[in-house]
């Protein structure tokens, strides 16, 4: 039994800072994107093709603690603004 597909996997990792986000795969950095969201969309598009080709896919995106979100403070309240914060 041939299990080549089981061992095939790709990782996409977003790195950088606002104005210069990159999608790294196999330690190679791709083109620069102006925002984390744009880089994520590019990673998802590439991952979608990889999934169709039978690869296992991992996408790693740094959280808000690693980089401010578009220059705004993260209040932890979500989009509605009135959700309680989790206990610390």
C-alpha positions in Angstrom: 0.0 0.0 0.0 1.4 3.4 -1.0 1.0 6.1 1.7 2.8 9.1 0.0 -0.2 11.4 0.6 -0.2 10.8 4.3 3.3 12.3 4.7 2.7 15.4 2.5 2.2 18.5 4.5 2.7 22.3 4.0 3.0 25.0 6.6 2.2 28.7 5.9 3.4 31.1 8.6 2.7 34.8 8.6 5.7 37.0 9.7 6.5 40.7 9.7 4.9 43.9 10.8 2.2 46.3 9.5 3.1 47.3 6.0 5.3 44.3 5.4 3.7 41.0 6.2 5.0 37.9 4.4 3.8 34.3 4.0 6.6 31.9 4.7 6.5 28.3 3.5 9.4 25.8 3.8 11.5 28.7 5.2 11.0 30.8 2.0 9.3 34.2 2.4 7.0 35.3 -0.3 6.1 38.8 -1.5 5.2 41.5 1.0 1.6 42.5 1.9 0.4 45.8 3.4 -1.6 44.1 6.1 -1.8 40.9 8.1 -5.3 40.3 6.7 -4.0 40.5 3.1 -1.2 38.1 3.8 -3.7 35.7 5.5 -5.9 35.8 2.4 -3.0 34.9 0.2 -2.0 32.0 2.6 -5.6 30.7 2.5 -5.7 30.8 -1.3 -2.4 28.9 -1.5 -3.6 26.4 1.2 -6.8 25.8 -0.7 -4.8 24.7 -3.7 -2.6 22.5 -1.6 -5.6 20.8 0.1 -7.1 20.1 -3.3 -3.7 18.5 -4.2 -3.9 16.2 -1.2 -1.6 18.0 1.3 -2.2 18.4 5.0 -2.1 22.2 5.7 -1.2 24.3 8.7 -1.6 28.1 8.7 0.1 30.0 11.6 -0.8 33.6 12.3 0.6 35.6 15.2 -2.0 37.0 17.6 -2.8 40.6 18.5 -0.3 40.4 21.4 2.5 40.0 18.9 1.5 43.0 16.8 -1.1 45.7 17.2 -4.2 45.3 15.0 -4.1 48.1 12.5 -2.9 50.6 15.0 -5.9 50.2 17.4 -5.9 49.0 21.0 -7.3 45.5 21.6 -9.8 45.9 24.4 -10.7 42.2 24.5 -14.3 43.1 24.1 -14.8 41.8 20.6 -16.9 43.5 17.8 -19.9 44.1 20.0 -17.9 46.1 22.6 -19.9 44.8 25.6 -18.8 41.2 26.0 -17.2 40.5 29.4 -13.5 39.8 29.6 -12.4 36.3 30.6 -11.1 35.9 34.2 -7.3 36.1 34.6 
